[in-house]
Amino acid sequence: MNSIMPAAPILVVALGALLLMLAEAFGAPAKTAEAGADLSFDPTAGRAGELAAVASVILFAGAIASLALWWAGAADTTSSALAPYLVMDRFTLFFCFTLCVGGGLATLLAGGYLPEHQIDRGEFFPLILLSTVGAMALAAAGDLLTLFVALETMSLGVYCMIGLRRGSTRASEAALKYFLLGSFAAALMLFGGALLYGATGHTDLVGIGSSLRGMASQPGAGTAMSIVGIVLMLVGLTFKVSAVPFHMWTPDAYEGAPTPTTSYMAVAVKSAAFAVLLRVVLTSFSGAELASWGSGWPPVMAVLAILSMTVANLIAGRQSSVKRMLAYSSIAHAGYALVGLVAAASKPELASSVLYYMLAYTVSTAGAFGALILCGSRGAEAVSYADLAGLGKRHPPAALAFSLFLFSLAGTPPTAGFFGKLYVFSAAIDVAPGNPSLYWLVVGGLLNSVIGAYYYLRVIVFMYMREPEPGAPIAKPMRSGYVGFALAVAAVLVLLLGVFPGSSLEIARAASLGAP
């Protein structure tokens, strides 16, 4: 028991998912609200509320288990029974907490959204739990085998959740597009991992890093194979974080999926992808040659960061759909986080800026999608900017919540988003004296933050300063205790991280892979 105790957060969510599957399969048949007809063919129809409550409790229990192990110091020593396949260190616990919080908020949003839009399918909740298990294992992966299995465990559940609205051709297209492109990216990673194994003789990340450092000092026959393997691995990982130019799937998948699924993809999938990207590059690709600006991966990541920020922000500003705008916004935020990753190449301890950024981004984005859900009901959904016109007068609480999360995403103090951007840009400035090119990266990030503020503020202008056009459709806010509770939790976290950022940053520093 002592050897597997460090994996308690993953085990809590995994066991909870299995029990929830049994509850879904053997639950009592529900009745429709309209006619009271027996729905024995789908026993969980009409039970989204109770399943959402149980699933969110399981995920928040996983977050509590992560905190308990952190304060108990259980992550200070690596379990020999789990290593190198699962590395349950403070880095992993930090992301387990972030993933469970993000997943829990998405689950609560689903508890209100699915019944409202008559897609009340109970399989959604075991799927989101099992996907979170894969995401947590991905953050803990210390071996290429674990990495691939965890990646597929996370992705398969997400593919299904995107296509939950079976009668929608847009949802089916989004699920198929993400499945095909995701499978292609996973195949590239698998091929890259095979090449790295062939070149180094290791599948564990630490062993690969040691062998690659030896190759750099004494180039041999395996050098070219290892370089191709590194490139393929980075392509697959940057696809998962939706960095430009590997972002093609993101807008369609985000727009076609049910909004709780979109929220989960934006927070949990992206956080898990950044966790494994950080672990791979700072463990396996951290040698002096590979991490150098002249011959390594940092300049490539810097270019991807600039492209992600610039392309996504410019396209987001031209969108008429608020949901699609938030999709491009998530691509831009991947670019901001990559700035911290580039800085961590010179000083691994600066990876703490990316950890803090992902936590701030998780609560802000989950809140933004939750507010979008709250702003519309079935038949009167909030889709375009015009749908939100006058919302500040019609439903002040929904407009206020949406405004708070948009301000955080824009990086306005005193919200979590402001300090998230401050820390990643400060990390780049910290190492810029030794590499002046990073100053330009920071300037690009600041300019893009200004561009991004335009389309966030545009939503607020429509809510408070525009009136609906005569005859135009008007979004009618829904009523849901689940969505309201999720927004309250997200708002509290956004303000706590913004008003008291020091404590959270210290925790992120302790969780960094470069921490002493």
C-alpha positions as CSV (number, residue, x, y, z in Angstrom):
1,M,0.0,0.0,0.0
2,N,2.8,2.4,0.8
3,S,4.3,1.9,-2.7
4,I,1.1,2.8,-4.5
5,M,-0.1,5.5,-2.1
6,P,1.6,8.3,-4.1
7,A,-0.8,7.4,-7.0
8,A,-3.9,8.0,-4.8
9,P,-5.3,10.9,-6.9
10,I,-5.3,8.7,-10.0
11,L,-6.7,5.7,-8.1
12,V,-9.5,7.8,-6.5
13,V,-10.7,9.0,-9.9
14,A,-10.2,5.6,-11.6
15,L,-12.2,3.7,-9.0
16,G,-14.8,6.4,-8.9
17,A,-15.2,6.1,-12.7
18,L,-15.7,2.4,-12.5
19,L,-18.3,2.7,-9.7
20,L,-20.1,5.5,-11.7
21,M,-20.2,3.2,-14.7
22,L,-22.0,0.6,-12.6
23,A,-24.4,3.2,-11.2
24,E,-25.2,4.4,-14.8
25,A,-25.7,0.8,-16.1
26,F,-27.9,-0.5,-13.3
27,G,-29.7,2.7,-12.3
28,A,-33.5,2.9,-12.1
29,P,-35.2,3.9,-15.4
30,A,-36.1,7.6,-15.6
31,K,-39.4,9.3,-16.7
32,T,-39.6,12.1,-19.2
33,A,-40.8,15.4,-17.8
34,E,-43.4,15.8,-20.5
35,A,-45.2,12.5,-20.8
36,G,-43.8,10.3,-18.0
37,A,-42.9,7.6,-20.5
38,D,-40.7,4.8,-19.4
39,L,-37.1,5.2,-20.8
40,S,-35.9,1.8,-19.9
41,F,-34.0,1.7,-23.2
42,D,-31.8,4.4,-21.7
43,P,-31.9,4.2,-17.9
44,T,-29.7,7.2,-17.4
45,A,-31.8,9.6,-19.4
46,G,-33.0,12.3,-17.1
47,R,-30.4,11.6,-14.5
48,A,-27.7,14.0,-15.5
49,G,-28.1,16.0,-12.3
50,E,-27.3,13.2,-9.9
51,L,-24.6,11.7,-12.1
52,A,-23.0,15.2,-12.4
53,A,-23.0,15.6,-8.7
54,V,-21.4,12.3,-8.1
55,A,-18.8,12.8,-10.8
56,S,-17.8,16.2,-9.6
57,V,-17.5,14.9,-6.0
58,I,-15.1,12.2,-7.3
59,L,-13.0,14.7,-9.2
60,F,-12.8,17.2,-6.4
61,A,-11.9,14.2,-4.1
62,G,-9.0,13.6,-6.5
63,A,-8.0,17.3,-6.1
64,I,-8.1,16.9,-2.3
65,A,-6.1,13.7,-2.4
66,S,-3.4,15.6,-4.4
67,L,-3.3,18.4,-1.8
68,A,-3.1,15.8,1.0
69,L,-0.2,14.0,-0.6
70,W,1.5,17.3,-1.2
71,W,1.3,18.5,2.4
72,A,2.1,15.0,3.7
73,G,5.4,15.0,1.7
74,A,4.5,11.7,0.0
75,A,5.8,13.0,-3.3
76,D,9.3,13.8,-2.0
77,T,10.4,10.2,-2.6
78,T,9.6,8.3,-5.8
79,S,7.8,5.0,-5.4
80,S,10.0,2.2,-6.7
81,A,6.8,0.2,-7.6
82,L,5.6,2.9,-10.0
83,A,8.8,4.4,-11.4
84,P,9.8,5.0,-14.1
85,Y,6.4,4.4,-15.6
86,L,4.6,6.8,-13.3
87,V,6.5,9.6,-11.6
88,M,4.4,10.9,-8.7
89,D,6.4,13.9,-7.8
90,R,5.2,17.4,-6.8
91,F,5.0,18.4,-10.5
92,T,2.5,15.5,-11.1
93,L,0.5,16.4,-8.0
94,F,0.2,20.0,-9.1
95,F,-1.2,19.0,-12.4
96,C,-3.4,16.3,-10.9
97,F,-5.0,19.1,-8.8
98,T,-5.4,21.4,-11.8
99,L,-6.9,18.6,-13.9
100,C,-9.3,17.5,-11.3
101,V,-10.5,21.1,-10.7
102,G,-10.9,21.7,-14.4
103,G,-12.7,18.4,-14.9
104,G,-14.9,19.0,-11.9
105,L,-16.0,22.4,-13.2
106,A,-16.7,20.9,-16.7
107,T,-18.8,18.1,-15.0
108,L,-20.9,20.6,-13.1
109,L,-21.5,22.6,-16.3
110,A,-22.6,19.4,-18.0
111,G,-25.1,18.8,-15.2
112,G,-27.0,21.9,-16.2
113,Y,-26.3,21.9,-19.9
114,L,-27.2,18.4,-21.0
115,P,-30.8,18.3,-19.6
116,E,-31.4,21.9,-20.8
117,H,-30.5,21.0,-24.4
118,Q,-32.1,17.5,-24.3
119,I,-28.9,15.5,-24.8
120,D,-29.1,14.0,-21.3
121,R,-26.9,11.0,-21.9
122,G,-25.4,9.4,-18.8
123,E,-22.3,8.0,-20.5
124,F,-20.9,11.5,-20.6
125,F,-19.9,11.4,-16.9
126,P,-17.9,8.1,-16.9
127,L,-16.2,9.3,-20.1
128,I,-15.1,12.5,-18.5
129,L,-13.8,10.7,-15.4
130,L,-11.9,8.1,-17.5
131,S,-10.4,10.8,-19.7
132,T,-9.3,12.6,-16.6
133,V,-7.6,9.4,-15.4
134,G,-5.7,9.4,-18.7
135,A,-4.8,13.1,-18.4
136,M,-3.5,12.6,-14.9
137,A,-1.4,9.6,-16.0
138,L,-0.1,11.6,-18.9
139,A,1.1,14.3,-16.5
140,A,2.8,11.5,-14.4
141,A,4.3,9.6,-17.4
142,G,8.0,8.9,-17.0
143,D,8.2,6.4,-19.8
144,L,7.2,6.5,-23.5
145,L,4.9,3.5,-23.1
146,T,3.0,5.1,-20.3
147,L,2.9,8.3,-22.2
148,F,1.2,6.7,-25.3
149,V,-1.3,4.6,-23.3
150,A,-2.3,7.6,-21.2
151,L,-2.6,9.9,-24.2
152,E,-4.9,7.5,-25.9
153,T,-6.9,6.9,-22.8
154,M,-7.5,10.6,-22.5
155,S,-8.2,11.2,-26.2
156,L,-10.6,8.3,-26.8
157,G,-13.0,9.6,-24.2
158,V,-12.8,13.1,-25.6
159,Y,-13.6,11.8,-29.1
160,C,-16.8,10.3,-27.8
161,M,-17.8,13.4,-25.8
162,I,-17.4,15.6,-28.9
163,G,-19.9,13.4,-30.8
164,L,-22.4,13.2,-27.9
165,R,-25.0,15.2,-29.9
166,R,-25.7,12.3,-32.3
167,G,-28.2,14.1,-34.5
168,S,-25.8,17.0,-35.2
169,T,-23.8,16.8,-38.4
170,R,-21.5,19.5,-37.0
171,A,-20.8,17.4,-33.9
172,S,-20.1,14.3,-36.0
173,E,-17.8,16.3,-38.3
174,A,-15.9,17.7,-35.3
175,A,-15.5,14.3,-33.7
176,L,-14.3,12.7,-36.9
177,K,-11.9,15.5,-37.7
178,Y,-10.4,15.4,-34.2
179,F,-10.2,11.6,-34.3
180,L,-8.4,11.5,-37.6
181,L,-6.0,14.3,-36.9
182,G,-5.4,13.2,-33.3
183,S,-4.7,9.7,-34.5
184,F,-2.2,11.0,-37.0
185,A,-0.5,13.1,-34.4
186,A,-0.4,10.0,-32.0
187,A,1.1,7.9,-34.8
188,L,3.9,10.5,-35.3
189,M,4.6,10.5,-31.6
190,L,4.7,6.7,-31.6
191,F,7.1,6.6,-34.5
192,G,9.2,9.3,-32.9
193,G,9.3,7.2,-29.7
194,A,10.3,4.1,-31.6
195,L,13.2,6.0,-33.2
196,L,14.3,7.3,-29.9
197,Y,14.3,3.8,-28.5
198,G,16.2,2.6,-31.4
199,A,18.8,5.3,-31.0
200,T,19.2,5.2,-27.2
201,G,18.0,1.8,-26.1
202,H,15.7,3.4,-23.5
203,T,12.0,4.1,-23.2
204,D,12.2,5.9,-19.9
205,L,12.5,9.7,-20.2
206,V,15.5,9.9,-17.9
207,G,17.4,7.2,-19.7
208,I,16.6,8.8,-23.1
209,G,18.0,12.1,-21.7
210,S,21.2,10.6,-20.5
211,S,21.8,8.8,-23.8
212,L,21.1,11.9,-25.9
213,R,23.5,13.9,-23.8
214,G,26.2,11.3,-24.5
215,M,25.4,11.4,-28.2
216,A,25.8,15.2,-28.2
217,S,29.4,14.8,-26.9
218,Q,30.2,11.9,-29.1
219,P,28.1,11.9,-32.3
220,G,27.5,8.4,-33.7
221,A,25.3,6.4,-36.0
222,G,22.2,7.0,-33.9
223,T,22.4,10.8,-34.0
224,A,20.3,11.3,-37.1
225,M,17.7,8.8,-35.9
226,S,17.5,10.6,-32.6
227,I,17.0,14.0,-34.2
228,V,14.1,12.7,-36.4
229,G,12.6,11.1,-33.3
230,I,12.8,14.4,-31.4
231,V,11.2,16.3,-34.2
232,L,8.3,13.8,-34.4
233,M,7.8,13.8,-30.7
234,L,7.6,17.6,-30.6
235,V,5.2,17.7,-33.5
236,G,2.8,15.3,-31.8
237,L,3.0,17.2,-28.5
238,T,2.5,20.6,-30.0
239,F,-0.5,19.2,-31.8
240,K,-2.1,18.4,-28.5
241,V,-1.4,21.9,-27.1
242,S,-3.0,23.2,-30.3
243,A,-0.1,25.4,-31.3
244,V,0.1,27.0,-34.7
245,P,0.5,25.4,-37.3
246,F,-0.9,22.3,-35.7
247,H,-4.1,24.0,-34.6
248,M,-6.4,23.1,-37.6
249,W,-8.6,20.8,-35.5
250,T,-9.3,23.2,-32.7
251,P,-11.9,25.7,-33.9
252,D,-14.1,23.0,-35.5
253,A,-13.8,20.6,-32.6
254,Y,-14.5,23.3,-30.0
255,E,-17.5,24.7,-31.9
256,G,-19.1,21.4,-32.8
257,A,-18.8,19.8,-29.4
258,P,-21.3,20.4,-26.6
259,T,-20.1,23.3,-24.6
260,P,-19.1,21.3,-21.4
261,T,-17.0,19.1,-23.7
262,T,-15.4,22.2,-25.2
263,S,-14.7,23.5,-21.7
264,Y,-13.1,20.2,-20.7
265,M,-10.9,20.1,-23.9
266,A,-9.8,23.7,-23.4
267,V,-8.7,23.2,-19.8
268,A,-7.9,19.5,-19.0
269,V,-6.6,18.3,-22.4
270,K,-4.5,21.4,-22.8
271,S,-3.1,21.3,-19.3
272,A,-2.2,17.6,-19.6
273,A,-0.6,18.2,-22.9
274,F,1.6,21.0,-21.4
275,A,2.4,18.8,-18.5
276,V,3.8,16.1,-20.6
277,L,5.5,18.6,-23.0
278,L,7.3,20.1,-20.0
279,R,8.4,16.8,-18.7
280,V,9.6,15.5,-22.0
281,V,11.7,18.5,-23.0
282,L,13.1,19.3,-19.5
283,T,13.9,15.6,-18.8
284,S,14.8,14.0,-22.1
285,F,15.7,17.0,-24.3
286,S,17.5,19.1,-21.7
287,G,21.1,18.5,-22.8
288,A,23.3,21.5,-23.5
289,E,23.2,21.0,-27.2
290,L,19.4,20.2,-27.5
291,A,18.4,23.1,-25.2
292,S,20.7,25.6,-26.8
293,W,19.4,28.5,-28.8
294,G,21.7,27.8,-31.7
295,S,21.1,24.1,-32.3
296,G,18.2,23.0,-30.1
297,W,14.4,23.2,-29.7
298,P,14.1,26.6,-28.0
299,P,14.1,28.7,-31.2
300,V,11.6,26.4,-32.8
301,M,9.3,26.8,-29.8
302,A,9.8,30.5,-29.8
303,V,8.6,30.7,-33.4
304,L,5.6,28.5,-32.6
305,A,4.8,30.8,-29.6
306,I,4.8,33.9,-31.9
307,L,2.8,32.2,-34.6
308,S,0.2,30.9,-32.1
309,M,-0.3,34.2,-30.4
310,T,-0.4,36.3,-33.6
311,V,-2.4,34.0,-36.0
312,A,-4.9,33.1,-33.3
313,N,-5.5,36.6,-32.1
314,L,-5.9,38.0,-35.6
315,I,-8.4,35.3,-36.6
316,A,-10.3,35.5,-33.3
317,G,-10.9,39.2,-33.8
318,R,-12.8,38.4,-37.0
319,Q,-15.1,35.8,-35.6
320,S,-18.9,36.3,-35.3
321,S,-19.3,33.2,-33.0
322,V,-18.4,33.7,-29.4
323,K,-17.6,30.0,-29.0
324,R,-15.3,30.0,-32.0
325,M,-13.7,33.1,-30.7
326,L,-12.9,31.4,-27.4
327,A,-11.5,28.5,-29.4
328,Y,-9.0,30.7,-31.2
329,S,-8.3,32.4,-27.8
330,S,-7.2,29.0,-26.4
331,I,-4.7,28.7,-29.2
332,A,-3.3,32.2,-28.4
333,H,-3.0,31.2,-24.7
334,A,-1.0,28.1,-25.8
335,G,1.4,30.6,-27.4
336,Y,1.7,32.6,-24.1
337,A,2.5,29.5,-22.2
338,L,5.1,28.5,-24.7
339,V,7.0,31.7,-23.9
340,G,7.5,30.3,-20.3
341,L,8.6,26.9,-21.8
342,V,11.3,28.7,-23.9
343,A,12.6,30.5,-20.8
344,A,12.7,27.2,-18.9
345,A,15.2,25.9,-21.5
346,S,17.9,28.1,-19.9
347,K,16.6,27.9,-16.3
348,P,14.4,24.8,-15.7
349,E,13.1,26.3,-12.4
350,L,11.3,29.0,-14.6
351,A,8.9,26.3,-15.7
352,S,7.0,27.3,-12.6
353,S,5.6,30.2,-14.6
354,V,4.0,27.7,-17.0
355,L,2.5,25.8,-14.1
356,Y,0.9,28.9,-12.6
357,Y,-0.3,30.0,-16.0
358,M,-2.1,26.7,-16.6
359,L,-3.8,26.9,-13.3
360,A,-4.9,30.4,-13.9
361,Y,-6.0,29.6,-17.5
362,T,-7.9,26.5,-16.3
363,V,-10.2,28.4,-13.9
364,S,-10.6,31.4,-16.2
365,T,-11.5,29.4,-19.3
366,A,-13.8,27.0,-17.5
367,G,-15.6,30.1,-16.1
368,A,-15.8,31.7,-19.5
369,F,-17.4,28.7,-21.1
370,G,-19.7,28.3,-18.1
371,A,-20.9,31.8,-18.4
372,L,-21.5,31.3,-22.1
373,I,-23.7,28.3,-21.1
374,L,-25.6,30.3,-18.5
375,C,-26.3,33.1,-21.0
376,G,-28.4,30.9,-23.3
377,S,-31.2,28.3,-23.0
378,R,-32.5,25.7,-25.4
379,G,-33.9,27.4,-28.5
380,A,-32.4,30.8,-27.4
381,E,-28.7,30.0,-27.1
382,A,-25.9,32.6,-27.0
383,V,-24.0,31.9,-30.2
384,S,-23.0,35.2,-31.7
385,Y,-22.0,38.6,-30.3
386,A,-25.4,40.0,-31.3
387,D,-27.1,37.3,-29.2
388,L,-25.6,38.8,-26.1
389,A,-26.7,42.4,-26.9
390,G,-28.3,43.9,-23.8
391,L,-27.6,41.0,-21.6
392,G,-26.2,43.3,-18.9
393,K,-29.8,44.6,-18.4
394,R,-31.7,41.4,-18.9
395,H,-29.5,39.2,-16.7
396,P,-26.9,41.2,-14.7
397,P,-25.4,38.1,-12.8
398,A,-24.7,36.2,-16.0
399,A,-23.1,39.3,-17.7
400,L,-21.1,40.1,-14.6
401,A,-19.7,36.5,-14.4
402,F,-18.8,36.5,-18.1
403,S,-17.1,39.9,-17.8
404,L,-14.9,38.7,-14.9
405,F,-13.7,35.7,-16.8
406,L,-13.1,37.7,-19.9
407,F,-11.1,40.2,-18.0
408,S,-9.0,37.4,-16.6
409,L,-8.3,35.9,-20.0
410,A,-7.4,39.4,-21.3
411,G,-4.9,39.7,-18.5
412,T,-6.5,42.5,-16.5
413,P,-5.5,43.0,-12.8
414,P,-6.3,41.9,-10.2
415,T,-7.3,38.6,-11.8
416,A,-5.5,35.3,-12.2
417,G,-4.9,35.9,-15.9
418,F,-2.9,39.0,-15.3
419,F,-0.4,37.3,-13.1
420,G,-0.2,34.3,-15.4
421,K,1.0,36.5,-18.2
422,L,3.2,38.6,-15.9
423,Y,5.0,35.5,-14.7
424,V,5.6,33.9,-18.2
425,F,6.9,37.2,-19.6
426,S,9.0,37.9,-16.5
427,A,10.5,34.4,-16.9
428,A,11.6,35.3,-20.4
429,I,13.0,38.6,-19.3
430,D,14.9,36.9,-16.6
431,V,17.0,34.9,-19.1
432,A,17.0,37.5,-21.9
433,P,20.3,39.2,-20.8
434,G,22.0,36.0,-22.0
435,N,19.8,35.8,-25.1
436,P,18.5,39.1,-26.4
437,S,16.2,37.4,-28.8
438,L,13.9,36.7,-25.9
439,Y,13.2,40.4,-25.6
440,W,11.5,40.3,-29.0
441,L,9.5,37.3,-27.8
442,V,8.2,39.3,-24.8
443,V,7.4,42.3,-27.0
444,G,5.5,40.0,-29.3
445,G,3.6,38.6,-26.4
446,L,2.7,42.1,-25.0
447,L,1.5,43.3,-28.4
448,N,-0.6,40.2,-28.8
449,S,-2.1,40.7,-25.4
450,V,-3.3,44.1,-26.6
451,I,-4.8,42.6,-29.7
452,G,-6.5,39.9,-27.6
453,A,-8.1,42.5,-25.3
454,Y,-10.0,43.8,-28.3
455,Y,-12.2,40.7,-28.9
456,Y,-12.7,40.1,-25.2
457,L,-13.8,43.7,-24.6
458,R,-16.0,43.4,-27.7
459,V,-18.2,40.9,-25.9
460,I,-18.5,43.2,-22.9
461,V,-19.4,46.1,-25.2
462,F,-22.3,44.0,-26.7
463,M,-23.5,43.0,-23.3
464,Y,-23.6,46.4,-21.7
465,M,-23.6,49.0,-24.5
466,R,-25.7,47.5,-27.3
467,E,-29.4,46.8,-27.6
468,P,-30.8,43.9,-29.7
469,E,-31.7,44.8,-33.2
470,P,-35.5,44.7,-34.0
471,G,-36.5,41.1,-34.8
472,A,-33.1,39.7,-34.0
473,P,-32.8,36.5,-31.9
474,I,-32.1,37.2,-28.2
475,A,-30.3,34.8,-26.0
476,K,-32.4,33.8,-23.0
477,P,-30.3,32.9,-19.9
478,M,-31.0,29.5,-18.3
479,R,-31.4,28.6,-14.7
480,S,-29.2,25.9,-13.3
481,G,-27.8,25.4,-9.8
482,Y,-25.0,23.3,-11.2
483,V,-23.8,25.9,-13.6
484,G,-24.2,28.6,-11.0
485,F,-22.1,26.7,-8.5
486,A,-19.4,26.0,-11.0
487,L,-19.2,29.7,-11.9
488,A,-19.0,30.7,-8.2
489,V,-16.1,28.3,-7.6
490,A,-14.3,29.5,-10.7
491,A,-14.9,33.1,-9.8
492,V,-13.5,32.6,-6.3
493,L,-10.4,30.9,-7.6
494,V,-9.8,33.6,-10.3
495,L,-10.0,36.3,-7.6
496,L,-7.9,34.4,-5.0
497,L,-5.2,33.7,-7.6
498,G,-5.3,37.3,-8.6
499,V,-5.4,39.0,-5.2
500,F,-3.0,36.5,-3.5
501,P,-0.7,35.4,-6.3
502,G,2.4,34.9,-4.2
503,S,1.3,31.8,-2.4
504,S,0.2,30.1,-5.6
505,L,3.5,31.0,-7.3
506,E,5.5,29.6,-4.5
507,I,3.6,26.3,-4.8
508,A,4.3,26.3,-8.5
509,R,8.0,26.9,-7.9
510,A,8.1,24.0,-5.5
511,A,6.3,21.8,-8.1
512,S,8.7,22.8,-11.0
513,L,10.9,20.1,-12.4
514,G,13.8,22.4,-11.9
515,A,13.0,23.0,-8.2
516,P,15.8,22.0,-5.7
